[in-house]
């Protein structure tokens, strides 16, 4: 079964993180959409998928004019 666009973007984000493209706080949804040349809703879906997997948490930064678009900080993998 073919992957959705959001699944494809989620996979791209995972690979980019593993390669060290972003450390600490990642760009917000709108900036990522521009960089990846996809719709912001697609990026939001991909970010939510990764967030649900425990890859990072959504943070609205104080003074961020686009806080509704969110920024993402990496979290540690769950200890097991």
N, C-alpha and C positions, 0 to 999 in steps of 0.2 A: 504494500500500500504506500503510495507517495506521501512524503512528509508535507505538512502544511508550511506556509511561509514562516509562521511564528516558530515552528519546530526547527526549520532551517536556520533562522536567525539565532535561536537559542544555541544551536550547535556551533555556529560561527562565533558567538560570544564566548562560549566555553573554550574553543581553540585559541581565540585571541588572548584570553586571560592566561591560559597555560603558557603562551609564548611571551607573556609579560607586557602586552600592549598597554594595559592599565594596571596601576597599583594604587592602593588606598581607595579614594573615592573615584568612581567612574563618572563619565559625563551623564547628563540627564537624558531622558527619553528622546526629546526633540533633537538634541545634538547627535545622538547615536543614529537616529533615523536619517539625518542628513549624511552622516559619514557612511552609513551602510546602504544609502539610497533606497530606503523602503519607507512605507507609511508608518507614522508614529504609533498607530494602533497595533501594527505587527510587532514593533519593538516592545510595546507595553506587554503584549502577550508573551513574548519570548522572555522578557525580564521577570514576569510573574512565574513562568515555568521554572526558571533558575532559582528564583526566590523560594518557591515551594520545595525545591530540592535542597535548600539550605546553603546555596552558594553565596548569597549575600542578603543584605537587608536594605529595604527602601528607607531613605532618609530625606526629609525636607530640610534644606539648610536655611538657617536664619538669614534673612535679607536676600534670599534667592527669589528673583522676580518670577521665575518659572517653577516655584516650589511644587505646584501641582504636577509638573512633569517628573519630579523626583530626581534624586541622585542615588547612586547605589554604592554602598561600601561593602567590600568583601568581608565575609565572616569566615571564621575558622571552620574546617570540616567537622562534622559532629564526631565527638570522641566515642569510641565504641569498644 
